[in-house]
Amino acid sequence: MKAGDLLRFTLVGDGSSDRALIPILNWLIRDIAESVPLEAQWADLGLLASSAKTLGERVRTAIEYYPCDILFIHRDAERPDGFELRVEEILQACTGLENQMSELRWVCVIPVRMTEAWRLIDESAIRRAAGNPQGRKVLGLPSLRQMERVDAKDVLHKAIREASELAGRKAKKLEVSRAIHDVADYIGDFGQLDNLPSFSRLRADLANALHSLGLYRP
């Protein structure tokens, strides 16, 4: 590839909620390669994946229906010591890809413990996603050091509800799942995450992929 070419990437995840990683990946690519034109694709396999039971089968289905230059494969580590296990799982799933598609690059996306941890860095984004940007209620978010040690999904759910400052029937009508998905769209800078080993690893792997495509010079 050369400067100015469209870079197309596809994200393969475990479920529809993982689509919220796309704003993070968009930001990270632009932070590394600056003005590269981007086209993001969510591999919504749906019925396409009905016969794709293993991760390797899902990866190959995604490539067939969502061709790309970089394939991001997301798996939550789920526990602090699970990172390398997920890396090995993805490595096995991608065995042989380089023989089939020499121009394809693939990158592991492995939050510890879960995707939601990477959305706990910006209190104002959570308030905006909850529909109450001027709220003042204390959300009790974990420090950066603690983010990958807590049940991030539960913490983010509670933070959205607290940030909305709604009660009674209005609180029951709050679309928490939608709001959680929107949080990443309201975060303008994910640079704090570089202090997390999992995100730092993602940055390094992505930089290598972009460099091999001729879109980044270290």
C-alpha positions in Angstrom: 0.0 0.0 0.0 1.0 3.6 -0.4 0.1 6.9 1.3 -3.4 7.9 0.4 -4.7 4.4 -0.2 -7.8 3.4 1.6 -7.1 1.1 4.6 -9.9 -1.3 5.2 -10.1 -3.2 8.5 -12.5 -5.8 9.8 -13.2 -6.5 13.5 -14.1 -10.1 14.5 -15.6 -10.2 18.0 -17.5 -12.5 20.3 -20.8 -10.7 20.1 -22.5 -7.5 18.9 -21.4 -5.5 21.9 -17.8 -5.8 20.7 -18.6 -3.4 17.9 -17.9 -0.7 20.5 -14.2 -1.4 19.9 -14.3 0.2 16.5 -14.0 3.8 17.7 -11.0 2.8 19.7 -9.3 1.0 16.8 -10.1 4.0 14.5 -8.4 6.3 17.0 -5.4 4.1 17.5 -4.8 3.7 13.7 -4.9 7.5 13.3 -2.7 8.0 16.3 -0.1 5.8 14.7 -0.5 6.5 11.0 -2.2 9.9 11.2 -4.1 10.8 8.1 -4.6 7.4 6.5 -8.1 7.1 5.0 -10.1 4.4 6.9 -13.0 2.1 6.3 -14.1 0.1 9.4 -16.1 -3.1 9.1 -17.8 -5.0 11.9 -17.9 -8.7 10.9 -21.6 -9.3 11.7 -21.5 -12.9 10.9 -25.0 -13.7 12.1 -26.4 -16.7 10.1 -23.1 -16.8 8.2 -21.4 -18.1 11.3 -24.1 -20.8 11.9 -21.7 -23.4 10.4 -18.6 -21.6 11.7 -18.2 -23.0 15.2 -14.5 -22.6 15.9 -12.6 -19.3 16.0 -10.6 -20.3 12.9 -13.8 -20.9 11.0 -15.2 -17.6 12.1 -12.0 -15.8 11.1 -12.1 -17.3 7.6 -15.8 -16.5 7.2 -15.1 -12.9 8.2 -12.4 -12.6 5.6 -14.6 -14.1 2.9 -17.5 -11.7 3.5 -15.6 -8.7 4.8 -12.3 -8.5 2.9 -9.8 -6.2 4.4 -6.2 -5.2 4.8 -6.1 -5.6 8.6 -8.1 -8.2 10.5 -8.6 -7.4 14.2 -9.6 -10.5 16.3 -11.0 -9.7 19.7 -11.1 -12.1 22.6 -11.4 -11.1 26.3 -8.7 -12.5 28.5 -11.4 -12.8 31.2 -8.7 -13.2 33.9 -5.4 -11.5 34.6 -3.4 -14.6 33.6 -5.4 -15.3 30.5 -3.7 -13.0 28.1 -1.2 -15.4 26.6 -3.8 -18.2 26.4 -5.9 -15.9 24.2 -2.9 -15.0 22.1 -2.1 -18.7 21.5 -5.8 -19.4 20.6 -5.8 -16.6 18.0 -2.4 -17.8 16.6 -3.8 -21.2 16.1 -7.0 -19.8 14.5 -4.9 -17.8 12.0 -2.5 -20.6 11.1 -2.1 -20.7 7.3 -3.7 -17.3 6.6 -0.5 -15.9 5.3 -0.4 -18.7 2.7 -4.0 -17.8 1.5 -3.7 -14.0 1.6 -0.2 -12.7 1.6 -1.3 -9.1 1.9 -3.6 -9.6 4.9 -2.4 -8.5 8.4 -4.1 -9.7 11.5 -3.9 -8.2 15.0 -5.0 -9.5 18.4 -7.3 -7.3 20.5 -7.2 -8.8 24.1 -8.5 -6.6 26.9 -8.0 -7.8 30.4 -10.5 -8.8 31.7 -13.1 -7.5 29.3 -13.8 -4.9 26.6 -15.7 -2.6 28.9 -12.5 -1.9 30.9 -11.2 0.3 28.1 -14.3 2.5 28.3 -13.9 3.4 32.0 -11.2 6.1 31.4 -13.5 9.1 30.7 -16.1 10.1 33.2 -17.5 12.9 31.0 -18.1 10.4 28.1 -20.1 8.1 30.4 -22.2 11.1 31.5 -22.9 12.1 27.9 -23.7 8.5 26.9 -26.2 8.4 29.9 -27.9 11.5 28.6 -26.8 13.8 31.5 -23.6 15.5 30.5 -23.9 18.1 33.3 -24.4 15.5 36.0 -22.4 15.8 39.2 -23.2 12.5 41.0 -20.0 10.6 42.0 -19.6 7.6 39.7 -16.9 5.8 41.7 -14.9 4.7 38.7 -11.8 2.6 39.3 -8.3 4.1 38.8 -6.4 3.1 35.7 -4.4 0.6 37.7 -7.6 -1.1 38.9 -9.5 -1.1 35.6 -8.5 -4.5 34.5 -8.9 -6.1 37.9 -12.6 -5.3 38.3 -15.8 -6.6 36.7 -15.7 -3.8 34.1 -19.1 -4.7 32.6 -20.8 -4.5 36.0 -18.9 -1.3 36.9 -19.9 0.4 33.6 -23.5 -0.6 33.9 -23.7 0.9 37.4 -21.8 4.0 36.2 -24.3 4.6 33.4 -27.2 4.4 35.8 -25.6 6.6 38.4 -24.6 9.1 35.7 -28.1 9.4 34.4 -29.3 10.4 37.8 -32.7 9.0 36.9 -35.1 7.4 39.3 -38.4 5.4 39.2 -40.0 4.8 35.9 -37.5 6.9 34.0 -34.6 4.9 35.4 -36.3 1.7 34.3 -36.6 3.1 30.7 -32.9 3.9 30.5 -31.4 1.9 27.6 -28.2 1.0 29.4 -26.9 -1.4 26.7 -27.2 1.4 24.1 -25.6 3.9 26.4 -22.7 1.5 27.1 -22.1 1.1 23.4 -22.1 4.9 22.9 -19.4 5.6 25.5 -16.5 5.0 23.2 -17.9 7.4 20.6 -17.7 10.2 23.1 -14.1 9.6 24.1 -11.8 11.7 22.0 -8.4 10.4 23.3 -7.6 6.9 24.4 -4.0 7.7 25.1 -4.3 6.9 28.8 -4.8 3.3 27.9 -1.1 3.1 26.8 -0.4 2.6 30.5 -2.2 -0.8 30.4 0.0 -3.7 29.1 -2.8 -5.1 27.0 -3.4 -1.9 25.1 0.3 -1.2 24.8 0.7 -4.6 23.2 -2.2 -3.8 20.8 -0.5 -0.6 19.8 2.9 -2.3 19.2 1.3 -5.1 17.1 -0.8 -2.6 15.1 2.2 -0.4 14.5 4.1 -3.5 13.1 1.2 -4.3 10.8 0.9 -0.7 9.5 4.7 -0.6 9.0 4.6 -3.8 7.0 1.9 -2.3 4.8 4.1 0.8 4.2 1.7 3.1 6.1 3.9 3.9 9.1 7.6 4.5 9.8 8.8 4.0 13.4 
